[in-house]
Amino acid sequence: MDNQKKNNQFQATMAITKASLSSIFRSPSAVVFSLLFPLIFIVVFGFIGGGGISVDVGLDKKSDTTNAIIQALKGENSGVRLNTTDSQEDMMTNLKKGSLDAIINVQQIADKTGKYKVMVQLSSASPKNGQVFNSMLQGLVNRINFSDNNIPDLKVQMDRPQIIEGRAYKSIDFILPGQLGFSLLASGVFGTAFVFLSLRQTLVLKRFFATPIKRSGIVIGEAISRTLFALAGSVVIILIGKFAFGFTLINGMVTFINMLILCTLGLIIFMGFGFVVSGLAKNESSVPPLANLITMPQFLLSGTFFSISNFPGWLQPVCKVLPLTYLNDALRKVAFEGQNLWEVHTQIFIILAWGIGVYALAIKVFKWE
C-alpha cells in the first residue's frame, strides 16, 4: 500500500512537471529571457571579437616603486590598470591566460645613482594589448631619457620584452559564462515568480490541495520542469559559443558536464529568489518591480558583461557580495582554466550560503493561497 502511494505521488509530480514544461515552451517571455537575449549578446560580442583599449599590467613584487616609470603608470590618464595586490604566482597565471597583459619590473642599476633598468614580460595570449603597452612604455622611457633640453641621458635602460607562452583569452570566453548566468537568473526569478503567483491567483494550487498530491510534489514538479528547460537552453548557448565562436571548453566533455552542474546549482538558488518575489507580490503588475530589484543589480554588477575590475574601488565590495558574481566566476574558471568543481569550492559554498538564506526567507513569505 505504501509503495502504491509513493508511485502515485511520483506519477503526480511527473504529470505536473510535464504540464509545467509545456507551459514554459508556450511562454514567449520564458524563451526570450532564457535563450534569445543571451544568444543575441553572444552573437554581438562574438563578432566584435577580443580586445579592449585598457591595458592590465602586474607590478612585479621585487620592483622598485619610487621611480618615475611606475609613478607615471599609476597616473589616472596613463591608460594602464596597475595590479599591485595579486601574488607573483597569480600574476604569472593571469599573464599566461591573457587576463593580464604584462608584468613590469623596474630595478635601480647598481653603482649608477638615479639610473634604472626596465624589464617587461608579455604574453602570447594577449599580443595586441601587450604590444600596445610595450610601445607606450618605450615612449615613456624616451621622454624620460630626453627630458632635459633634448640632451640624451640614459636614465632608464629598457630590456627586450620576454614573451611568455599562453592561451588566448577571447572575448567569448568572458561573455558566454556571463550570459549563462544572465539566463539562469532571469529564468529562476521571473519564471518562478510569475508561475506561482498565477497558480495561486487562478486557484490552481487550491485545486491541487483537493488531490492526494503533497505540496512538496507541486514545488518539485515545477522545479524539475524549470531545471530541464534552463539546462536545455544552457546546452544550446554553450554549443553555439563553442562551434560558432570558439568558446574554450578546456577539458572537453568533463568541462561541459561541470558547467551544467554549476548551472543546475545556480538555477536552484535563483528559484529561491523567485519564490520570495511570488510570496511578496500582491498581483502580476507588482512582480516586475520586485524581480528587477533582485536581478538588475546582479546583471550590471556581477561581471556579466564586463569585468568588475572596471568598477571604482568603493563599488567592488558590493559586486563581490552578489551570488551571480560567484556563479560567473566559477563558470569561467571551469571553462577556461580547467578547474574542477572542488577547485571552485569557495564560489560554490558562497552560492549555497545564499541559497540557505534565500530559501529560509522564501518559507516565511511564500503563500499557497
C-alpha positions in Angstrom: 0.0 0.0 0.0 2.8 2.4 0.9 4.6 1.6 -2.4 1.3 2.4 -4.3 1.1 5.8 -2.5 4.7 6.5 -3.4 4.1 5.6 -7.0 1.0 7.8 -7.1 3.0 10.7 -5.7 5.8 10.2 -8.2 3.3 10.0 -11.1 1.5 13.1 -10.0 4.8 15.0 -9.6 5.9 13.9 -13.1 2.5 15.0 -14.5 3.0 18.5 -13.0 6.5 18.5 -14.4 5.2 17.7 -17.9 2.4 20.3 -17.8 4.7 23.0 -16.4 7.4 22.3 -19.1 4.7 22.5 -21.8 3.5 25.9 -20.4 7.1 27.2 -20.3 7.7 26.5 -24.0 4.4 28.3 -24.8 5.5 31.4 -22.9 7.3 34.0 -25.1 8.9 35.7 -22.1 10.5 32.5 -20.9 12.0 31.8 -24.3 13.2 35.4 -24.7 14.8 35.8 -21.3 16.3 32.3 -21.1 17.5 31.8 -24.6 17.0 34.7 -27.1 18.6 37.5 -25.1 21.7 35.6 -24.2 22.2 34.4 -27.8 21.8 37.9 -29.1 24.5 39.1 -26.7 26.8 36.2 -27.6 26.4 36.9 -31.3 27.1 40.6 -30.9 30.2 40.2 -28.7 31.3 37.2 -30.7 31.5 39.2 -33.9 33.0 42.2 -32.1 36.0 40.0 -31.1 38.5 40.4 -28.4 40.4 43.3 -27.1 39.6 46.5 -25.3 41.6 49.7 -25.1 42.6 49.3 -21.5 45.8 47.5 -20.5 46.1 45.4 -17.4 49.7 45.3 -16.0 51.1 43.5 -13.0 53.8 45.1 -10.9 56.5 42.6 -10.0 56.8 42.2 -6.2 60.6 42.9 -6.5 60.2 46.1 -8.5 61.3 49.5 -7.3 58.1 51.6 -6.9 59.7 55.0 -6.3 60.9 55.7 -9.8 59.3 57.9 -12.5 58.2 55.0 -14.7 56.0 53.4 -12.0 54.7 56.8 -10.9 53.7 57.7 -14.4 51.9 54.3 -14.9 49.9 54.9 -11.7 48.6 58.1 -13.1 44.8 58.3 -13.9 45.4 59.2 -17.5 48.0 56.5 -18.3 45.6 54.1 -19.8 47.1 51.3 -17.6 45.4 49.4 -14.7 48.3 48.6 -12.5 47.8 45.5 -10.4 49.8 45.7 -7.2 47.8 43.3 -5.0 48.0 39.9 -6.6 50.8 37.4 -5.6 53.6 36.8 -8.1 52.2 33.4 -8.8 48.7 34.7 -9.5 50.1 37.4 -11.8 52.1 34.8 -13.8 49.0 32.6 -14.1 46.9 35.5 -15.3 49.6 36.5 -17.7 49.6 33.1 -19.3 45.8 33.0 -19.7 45.7 36.5 -21.1 43.7 38.3 -18.4 46.9 40.2 -17.5 48.6 41.9 -20.5 52.1 42.4 -19.0 54.3 42.3 -15.9 56.7 45.1 -15.3 59.8 45.1 -13.1 61.9 48.2 -12.6 65.3 47.9 -10.8 67.8 50.5 -9.9 71.2 49.8 -11.6 73.9 49.1 -9.1 76.6 51.8 -8.7 74.6 54.2 -11.0 72.6 56.5 -8.9 69.4 57.6 -10.4 69.6 55.1 -13.3 67.1 52.2 -13.8 66.5 49.1 -15.8 63.0 48.2 -17.0 62.1 44.5 -17.6 58.8 43.5 -19.1 57.1 40.2 -19.6 54.4 40.0 -22.2 52.1 37.1 -23.1 51.3 35.4 -26.4 47.8 35.1 -25.1 47.3 38.9 -25.3 49.6 40.0 -28.1 47.7 43.1 -29.1 47.5 44.7 -25.6 51.0 43.6 -24.8 52.4 45.4 -27.8 50.3 48.5 -27.0 51.8 48.5 -23.5 55.3 47.9 -24.8 55.0 50.8 -27.2 53.6 53.0 -24.5 56.4 52.1 -22.2 59.0 52.7 -24.8 57.6 56.2 -25.4 57.6 56.9 -21.7 61.3 55.8 -21.4 62.3 58.0 -24.4 60.6 61.0 -22.8 62.5 60.5 -19.5 65.8 59.9 -21.3 65.4 63.1 -23.4 63.7 65.3 -20.9 66.5 67.7 -20.3 66.6 70.1 -23.3 66.7 67.1 -25.7 70.1 66.2 -24.4 70.4 62.4 -24.4 70.9 61.0 -20.9 70.4 57.2 -20.4 68.5 57.4 -17.2 66.4 54.4 -18.0 67.5 51.3 -19.8 64.8 49.1 -21.3 65.4 45.4 -22.0 63.8 43.5 -24.8 60.4 42.1 -23.6 60.2 38.5 -22.6 57.3 36.7 -24.3 55.5 34.2 -22.1 53.6 31.4 -23.9 49.9 31.4 -23.0 46.5 30.5 -24.3 44.4 33.3 -25.8 41.6 34.6 -23.6 39.0 35.6 -26.2 36.0 37.9 -25.5 33.6 34.9 -25.9 35.4 33.2 -23.0 34.4 36.0 -20.8 31.0 36.8 -22.3 29.4 33.3 -22.6 29.6 32.3 -18.9 28.1 35.7 -18.0 25.2 35.1 -20.4 24.6 31.7 -18.9 24.3 33.4 -15.5 22.0 36.1 -17.1 19.8 33.4 -18.5 19.6 31.3 -15.2 18.9 34.3 -13.0 16.2 35.6 -15.3 14.6 32.2 -15.6 14.8 31.4 -11.9 13.4 34.7 -10.7 10.9 35.9 -13.3 9.7 32.4 -14.3 9.2 31.1 -10.8 7.6 34.3 -9.5 5.1 34.6 -12.4 4.2 30.9 -12.4 3.4 30.5 -8.7 1.6 33.9 -8.4 -0.6 32.8 -11.4 -1.2 29.4 -9.9 -2.3 31.0 -6.6 -4.5 33.7 -8.2 -6.3 31.3 -10.5 -6.8 28.9 -7.6 -5.0 26.1 -9.3 -2.9 25.5 -6.2 -6.1 25.3 -4.2 -7.5 22.7 -6.5 -4.3 20.7 -6.2 -4.9 20.5 -2.4 -8.1 18.6 -3.2 -6.0 15.9 -4.7 -3.7 13.4 -2.8 -0.6 15.1 -4.1 1.7 16.7 -1.4 2.7 20.3 -1.5 6.3 19.3 -1.9 5.3 17.4 -5.1 3.9 20.6 -6.6 7.1 22.5 -5.9 9.4 19.7 -7.0 7.4 19.2 -10.3 7.7 22.9 -11.1 11.4 22.9 -10.2 12.2 19.9 -12.4 10.5 21.4 -15.4 12.3 24.7 -15.0 15.6 23.0 -14.5 15.2 20.9 -17.6 14.2 24.0 -19.6 17.1 26.1 -18.3 19.6 23.3 -18.9 18.4 22.8 -22.4 18.9 26.5 -23.0 22.4 26.3 -21.4 23.4 23.4 -23.7 22.3 25.4 -26.8 24.2 28.5 -25.6 27.4 26.6 -24.9 27.3 24.6 -28.2 26.7 27.8 -30.2 29.6 29.5 -28.4 31.9 26.5 -28.9 31.3 25.8 -32.6 30.4 29.3 -33.9 32.8 31.5 -31.9 35.5 29.1 -30.5 34.4 29.2 -26.8 37.0 27.4 -24.8 36.0 24.1 -23.1 39.5 23.3 -21.9 38.8 19.7 -20.9 36.1 18.9 -23.4 33.1 16.8 -22.1 34.3 17.0 -18.5 34.2 20.8 -18.6 30.9 20.7 -20.3 29.3 18.5 -17.6 30.9 20.6 -14.8 29.4 23.7 -16.3 25.9 22.1 -16.4 26.3 21.1 -12.8 27.1 24.7 -11.8 24.1 25.9 -14.0 21.8 23.5 -12.1 23.1 24.7 -8.7 22.7 28.4 -9.8 19.2 27.9 -11.1 18.0 26.2 -7.9 19.4 29.1 -5.8 17.9 31.7 -8.1 14.5 30.0 -8.0 14.5 30.8 -4.3 14.5 34.5 -5.2 11.5 33.7 -7.4 9.6 32.1 -4.5 10.3 35.2 -2.4 9.0 37.5 -5.1 5.9 35.4 -5.6 5.2 35.5 -1.9 5.6 39.2 -1.6 3.8 40.2 -4.8 0.1 41.2 -4.5 -0.6 40.9 -8.2 1.2 40.3 -11.5 2.0 44.0 -12.0 4.0 44.0 -8.8 6.2 41.1 -9.9 8.5 43.0 -12.4 9.5 45.8 -9.9 10.3 43.3 -7.2 12.1 40.9 -9.5 14.1 43.8 -11.1 15.3 44.9 -7.6 16.9 41.4 -7.4 18.1 40.9 -11.0 19.2 44.3 -12.3 22.0 44.9 -9.7 23.3 41.4 -10.5 23.0 41.8 -14.2 25.0 45.0 -14.1 27.5 44.4 -11.2 28.3 40.7 -11.3 30.7 40.6 -14.2 28.0 39.6 -16.7 29.0 42.0 -19.5 32.4 43.2 -18.3 34.9 42.6 -15.5 34.1 44.0 -12.1 37.6 45.4 -12.0 36.3 48.2 -14.3 34.2 49.5 -11.4 35.6 52.0 -8.9 37.1 50.6 -5.8 34.3 51.6 -3.5 31.8 49.6 -5.6 33.7 46.4 -5.9 32.9 45.1 -2.4 29.2 45.3 -3.4 29.9 43.3 -6.6 31.7 40.7 -4.5 28.7 40.0 -2.3 26.2 39.1 -5.1 25.6 35.4 -5.8 25.7 35.8 -9.6 29.3 37.1 -9.3 30.4 33.8 -7.9 28.5 31.7 -10.4 30.0 33.7 -13.3 33.5 33.3 -11.7 33.1 29.6 -11.2 31.9 29.0 -14.8 34.8 30.9 -16.2 37.4 29.1 -14.1 35.9 25.7 -15.0 35.6 26.5 -18.7 38.9 28.3 -19.5 41.3 27.3 -16.7 40.1 23.7 -16.5 39.5 23.8 -12.7 37.3 21.0 -11.3 34.3 21.6 -9.0 36.4 21.2 -5.9 38.8 23.9 -7.0 35.9 26.3 -7.2 34.5 25.2 -3.8 34.8 28.7 -2.4 32.4 30.0 -5.1 30.1 27.1 -4.6 30.0 27.5 -0.8 29.1 31.2 -1.1 26.3 30.3 -3.6 25.0 27.7 -1.2 25.1 30.1 1.7 23.0 32.5 -0.3 20.6 29.6 -1.0 20.1 28.8 2.6 19.3 32.4 3.4 17.0 32.9 0.4 15.0 29.7 1.0 14.7 30.5 4.7 13.1 33.8 3.7 11.0 32.1 1.0 9.5 29.7 3.5 8.4 32.7 5.7 6.8 34.8 2.9 5.5 32.1 0.5 1.8 31.8 0.2 -0.2 28.8 -1.1 -3.5 30.6 -1.3 
